[in-house]
Amino acid sequence: MKVILVNGSPHEHGCTYTALSEVKNTLEQEGIETTMFWIGIKPLAGCIDCKKCVTLGRCIFKDRVNEFLEIAGEFDGYVFGSPVHWAAVGGAMTSFMDRAFYAGMNGGHDVFYLKPAAAVVSARRAGTTATFDQLNKYFTLVQMPIISSQYWNMVHGANADDVKQDHEGLQTMRILARNMAYFLKCKEAAQKDGIPLPKREKITLTNFIRSCE
């Protein structure tokens, strides 16, 4: 079993990384393989709604989004971390999530279906719950079970050393990791016992007036 942790901060080893590292280390203690994926600092365009991913199986922009999609299907669980920028997910991470999830859902990947996900947020002080809510909305739209902890998955600090002193925040990260590991092991046991995934229906799209088809 493998989990990928996506660092959406422009700082490769900053506050968000420190929180994700606590999750990563605990997952590994639970016997789960992990990979850390940094979205980097190169510009990431937002989704332009061209729908090319439906036919191409990938986004038309060649950047970290496609690099992520190329490996995303290998993983059993996902943790997406972002700093708070203006009481919301960072701009680059928003573009990354918009495109990765749209292409992942429509581009023939279907990489996220019923795989557990969690959001991790870092901030100096405030805006954490709004950012946490924004990230979780991606998961619910593609039928990903959301893994929770003892508190909302957040850490506080102006830098990595501050975060290391946020003992409650780090404990929240460890409990999150153990809950993720438990869910993954339960899912694996269910599959070994022959319990099938839920029956899937063709998605019905409407604009509240008539069918979009």
N, C-alpha and C positions, 0 to 999 in steps of 0.2 A: 504494500500500500504506500502511495506517495502523495504528498501535499506540496503544492507550489504556493509560495508567499510572494505577493507582488508589492514591491515598494514603490509607491506613487509620489515620493518626495523628491524634490530636486537635489536634496542632500543625500548622497548614497549611504552615508553612515551617521545620519542624524537621529532625531527623536523617533521618527516612524520606524527606521531600521532597528533601533534599540528595542522597541516594543515587539516588532516582528521576530527579532532574535530570541526573545524570551519564549515566544510561541514555538519557534523552530527548535530550540534546545529541548523543550519539554516534550514536543512531539517525538523527537528522536529517542528520548528516554523511554517513551511508550512503544518503541519499535517501529515508528513510522518514518519512512524516508522523506527527506525534504529538499527543496530547491528554492533558493532566493532569486527573484527576478526583479531587477531594477529597470524602471521605464526610461531612465536616463534624463538628459537635459536638452536633447535635440528637439526642435519644434515638432509638435504632433498636431496635425490638422484635425478639426472636428469632422464628424460625419456629414457628408454633403447629400445624403439621401439619394445617391445615384442607383442604388440597388444592384450594382455590379457584383457584389459579393454573392448574390443569389446564383449567378451563373458561373462566376470565376472560382467560387469556393474560398475566396480570400478578399481582403480589402484592396482597392486599387492603389492605395498609397503604400509604398514600400518603406516601412519603418518598424519600430518596435512592436506595433500591434500585430503585424503578420508574423514576426519572430515569435511572439507569444502564442499565436494561434497554431503555429507549426508544431508546438510541443504540448499545448494545453490538453489535448486529448489523452495524453499519457498519464494524467494525474487523476487521483480519486477524490481529492478535496482541494479547496482553494481558500486562501486568506488574502484579502485585498486591504492594503493599508494606505492611508492618506493623511497628510497634515491638514489642518484647518486653514483655509485662505478665505478671508471675508465671510466667516461663518458658513463655509461650504467646502465641498471637495475641491482640491486644487485644480486649476484650469487644465493643465496637461493630463492629470489623472482622469478628469471628466471626459476629455476627448478620447483618451485611451479606453475607458470603460464603455463609452457610447459605441465606438467602432468595434471593439472586441466582442461585446455582447451581441450587437446586431449581426455581425458576420458569423459569430459562433452559433447563433440561433438560425440564421437564414442561409448560410453559405455551405450547407451540407456537412458541417462539422458535428453539430448536435453534441458538443463536448460537455455541456453543463448539465444536461438533463438528470435530475435526481441525484446530483453529486453535492455533498455538503459544502457550504460556503460560510465565511465569517468576514466581518468588517472590523478593522482596527483603525482607531483615530488618535492622532496626537495633536496637542495644542498647548500653547502657553497658559491659556486661561479658559476661554469660552468658545462657543460655536460648535462644540463637540457633538451634541445630540442632533443638531440639524445635519451635520456632516454624516453622522452615523445613519440617520434615517435615509439620506440620499443614497448611500452605498447599498443599503439593504434592499432598496427598490429594484435594483438590477437583478438581485437573486430571486425575488418573488416572481418576476415576470417570466423567468425561464425555468420555473419549477425546481429551484434549488432549496433543499432544507437549510434553514439558517441555524448555525450553532451559536449558542449563547454562553454567557459566563455568569459569575456572581453579581455582576454589575454591567453597565454598558461598557463595551470594549474600548476603553480609552486610557491614555496616559497623559500626564501633564508635565510640562517643562519647557524652558526656552532653549535647551540644548540637551545633548545625550547624557551628560553628567547629571543634569536635573532629573531626567527620566529615571535614571538608576536609583534616585532617592525617593521616587514615587512608589513606595512599597505596596500600597493597595493596588495601584495600576498594574504593577508587575505581577502581583498575585492574580489579578483578573486575567492577565495574559496566560498564566500557567493553567488556570482552571479552564479557560477557553480551549487550550491545547488538549487537555485531558478529555474534555467533552467531545472534541473533534475525533480524537483517537478512539474513544468508546463508540461513537456513532459509526465510524468506519469499520470497526471490528464487528459490530452488530450487523451491518449491511453485508459484510463478507460472510458471516455465519448464515444469514438468511439466504444468500445466493447458493451456498453449499448445501443448504437444506432444501433447495428446489423451490423456494418461494419466488414467484415471478414478479417482475415490475408491474405496476398498474397498467391496465388497458389504456391505450392512448386513442384519443379522438382527433379527427382532422379539425384544426382550429377554425372557428367561425369568427369572421371579422365583420363588424358593422360600424356604421357611423351614426348610430342611434336612429337612423331613418330607414336605411335599406342596406342590403348586403354590399360589401365592397368588392365582391367578385364579379 
